[in-house]
């Protein structure tokens, strides 16, 4: 097995117990005696690399990512990254939520890689796998080192998160945005707090996330809302969609991107077990919607996206012009004169 060279032997780290996951040698298991981390184990590991190349087949607008953590205390029932825990001989359900790898040297490794002659200064996306601002970031503070390294290299980057802890690093983000292109987004799929407690139990409340959107934009850091995931039968009614869009507009979101729930292997099983327990009336509908694979039918996705676009237009998301953006390309775009209108075509009628 390709992960065998990463396995820890029991006599090397007896504190890890008998059932050992596949982890780099020298990993240290740590627990914290506080209510927020009760039942969780954090494996401190030394990363060999920080920059991860995105597979060419992936349909995302970036080629490189940095992920300081693997596993996530946000415990979102639907998280698409769950399957990656199985590569470590951990399960994609409870282990993903409670056993988190912490790459304690990620900032130092990143700084070295950014300075390498082969590095071309491409855009780096943060938060594309597990959340870099999950709760334990308050203890390890890895993102301050990561953002500092990107800032010092004048390297463009973006951050996607559900964590309001991003505001702790506002000083670094504003400094970085004066040197290079920086953008942010908060993931807020819905604003129903009752549903939030069941579906995203480890995350800040949706309205707190929208407060972070407002604070980032106020500071000149362009911040939008990834309206994801939209949950069929749970958050896709016209009233629920409008409540979320209106709240994002009130927070001053620079843009809004809707994404319907997708259920990859690992996430699919964990989500369906929760759904069958909490909303059994929806189980058959989900089985039908996702019978062909990880994605809902294209027609359904387009129907939802069309509703959200109309609501975003109604509430004015994206219309606000500002000269406050700190990022260079945004300032330049706003400073350019508007193109002259094309001459009207004359007709004989």
N, C-alpha and C positions, 0 to 999 in steps of 0.2 A: 504494500500500500504506500502511496506517495507521501503520506503523512507520518510514516513510521520513524523517519529521522527526527521528528519533532517530539516524539513521545518522552515524557518524563518517567524515569524509573523510580520505584517506591523508595529504594535506598538512597537516592539522591535528594529527595525532598519528602521526608516522612510526614511532614505536617499536612501534606495533601491527601493523605488517607489511602485507602486501598483502590477505590475506583478512580483511576487517574485519566483525565482527558488528554488528548494529544496536544501538548504545549511545548514551546521551546525550552530547552534545557536551561536551568537556572531561574525559571519562573518562580515567583513567590506568591503564595496565596495569602490574602489578607481579608479580614472582616472588620467591620466597624460596629461598635456597640452603641448604636443610636437607632431610634425608631425608624428613621427614613431608610436605613439599610439593613433592617432586620431580615435575616434569612438569605442575605446576599453574600457572595464570595467574589472578590476581585483578584484576578491573576495578573500580577505585575510582570510584564515581559519586556525584553529588549528587542526592538524592531530592527531588522536588517535593512529595510527600506521604508520610505515614507510615501513617496509618490507612486501611485498605482495607475497603470495605463488601462483605460476603459476598452473592452473588446470592440473591435471594429464593427461588429454586427449590432452593437447596442445603438438604439435610436435616441441618443441624448446629444445636446449641443456642446459637449465638452469631451476632452480626451484624457484628462488626468484628475485624479481625486486623492485626497488625504483622509484617512479614517483613524483618529486617535484611539477609538474604542471598537471592540467587537462584542456584540450583545448589548442590551439596552434596558435600563430600569424603567423606561417609559411604558414598557409592557403593552404596547398597542396590539390588540388581538389580531390585527390584519397585517402586521409588518412584513413586507416582502423579503426582508433580509434574514428571516428566521432560518432558512435552509442552510445558510453559511455556517451555522453552529454545528451542523452535522459533520462538517469536515474535520472537526476537532473531537469527534466521538462524544459530543454533547447533543442533547435533543433540542429540537427547534421550538419546543413549547416552554415549559417551566425553566429549563436551563438557560434559554435565551434571555429570559427576564431576570434571572437571578445569578448567573455566572458570567461575569463581564471581564474580557481581556483589556488590560490597560497598557498601552504602549508608552512606557514611562519616558523613553528617550526620543519620542517621535519628533520633537522640535529640533533637537540637535542633528538628527539624521536628515531632516528636511532642509535645514540650513546648508548642510554639506552638499546635498543633491542640487539645490538651487544654484550653488556656486560652481557646479561642475561644467566643464567645457561643452558637454553634449546637451546641456539643458538650453532650450530655445525660448524660455520665458512664456510658455503657453499658459492659457487660463487654467486655474486649478479650482475645482469644485469641492466644497466641504459640506458634509451632512447628507451625502447621497446614499449612504448605506445605513449605518447607525448614527444616532444623533450626537454630535460633538458637544452639545450643551445639555446632556442629560445630567441628572442630579449630582453624580459623583464628580463631575467636572469642577464643582465648587471646592472639592478637596485636592484634586490633582492639578488643576489649573494648566492643563496641557494646551488649551487653545490660546492662551496668552503667548506662549512660546511659538506656536504655529503661526498666528497672525503677525507676530513680530518678525519672524523669519521671512514671510511673504512681503511684508512692508519694506524691510531692509533691502530686499532684492528687487523692489519696484515691480513685483510680479502680480498681474491681475488675478483676482479670485472672487468667488461668490460663496455665500453661506446659506444653507437651508436648515431650519431648525424648528422644533416646537418649544425650545427652552428659552425662557425669558432671561436666563443667565447671560445671554448675549449682551445685554445692556451693561454688564460689568466691564466689558471690553470696549465700550464706546470710545474711550480715549484712543485706543490703538486703531480702531476702525476709522475714525475721523482722520487720524494722522496718515494712515495708509491711503485713504481716499484722496488725500492731497497729492499723492505721489503716483498712484496708478488707478486702474478701474476696479471699483469695489461695488458689489451689489449684494443685497440680502433678501430673504423671503422667510416668512413664517408660515408654517403649515397649519391651516385652520379649515377643516372640512365641514364643520357645522358648529352651531353655537348652543345647541341643546345641552344644558349642563347635566341633566339626568342621564342622557345617553353617554355623554363624555365620561362620567364616572365608571360606566360599565365597559366602555370600549377602549379608552385611553387612560387607565387608572393612575399611571405614574407621571402624567404630564401636567403642566400648569393649565388652569382653566382656559377655555377658548377666549374669553374676554380679556384675560391677562395677556395672552399672546397678542391680541389686537392692540392693547396698550403699548406693547413693545414695538409694533409696527408704527404706531404714531410717534413714539419717541425716536426711532431711527430716522424716519423721514424728517422730523423736526430738526434733527442734528445734521441733515444734509446727506444722509446715507440712504440711497434709493432702496426702498423696501416694498415688496408686493406681498400678495397672499396666494399661496398655493392652496386652492380650495380642494383639498384631497385628504382622504378619499370621500367621494360622495357614495353613500351606502344605499343600494337599492332597497326600497321598502322601509327604510329607516330615516333617511335624510334627504330624499329626492322629491318630496312633495313640493308643489309651487310655493306654499307658505314657508316651508323650511328653507328652500333655496333663497327666497327673497330675504328672510331674516338674516341669513349668513352674508349675502351680498350687501345688504344695507349696513350691517355692522362693519364690514370691511371698508365700505365707502366712508362711514363715519370716522373710522380710524385713519383715513387719508391714504389708503393703500395706493401705491403707484400703479399697480396692475393687478389683475385677478386671473388665475389660470385654473380652470376646473379639471379634475381628473376623477373618473369613475373608479371605484374599487377594482383592483385586479388581485387575483388569488393564485399565486405561484405555489408549487409544491412546498410543503413545510408550513407556510402561512395558511394555505387552504384548509388543512386538517385542523389546525388550532382554531381558526375562525369558525369553521362549521361546528366544531364541538361546543363552542360558546353559543353559537346561534341556536343550535338544537336545544340547548339548555335554557336559554333566556327568551328566545323568540321562535319556538318550534313551528308556529304558523307560517314562517317564512322559509323554512328549510327546503320545501319542494320547489319554491320559486327560485331559490339560489341554485339548486341542482340543475334546473332547466336553463337558467341564464348562463351558467358556467359549464354547461355540458361539453362544449367544444374545446375548452381549454382555460387558460388563466384570465382571459378577458371577456367582459360582457359583450353581447352582439354590437356590431358597429352602429346599427340603427339606433339602439338605445343610447349609446354613448353620444351620438350626434344630437339626439333629441335633448338630452340633458345639457350638453354644451351650448346648444342654441338658446335654451331658456336662460342659462347663466349669462351669456353674452347680452341678451336683451335686457336682463336685470341690471347688468353692469352699466349699460348705456343709460338706462333709466335713472340710476343713482349717481351717474357721473364719474365712475371710476376711470382713471386715465385721462380725464379732461384737464385736470389742474396743471397749469403751466407754472413752473417755478424756476427761479434763478439760484436756488439754495443748494442744488446738488453740488457736492464736493468733488465728485468724480470728474476727471478731465474731459472724457468724451461726451458726458452729459452737458457740461458747461459749453463745450464747443458747439454741440448740436443746437442748443438754445441761442447761441450768439450768431449763428449763421443767418443771413437774410433769407426770408421766404422766397422760393423760386417764383419768377414772374409767371402769371397765368398764360396758358397757351392761347393764341388768337382763336376767336370763335370762327367756326366754319360757316361761311355764307352760303345761303341756298337761294334758289330762284322761286321758292314758294312762299 
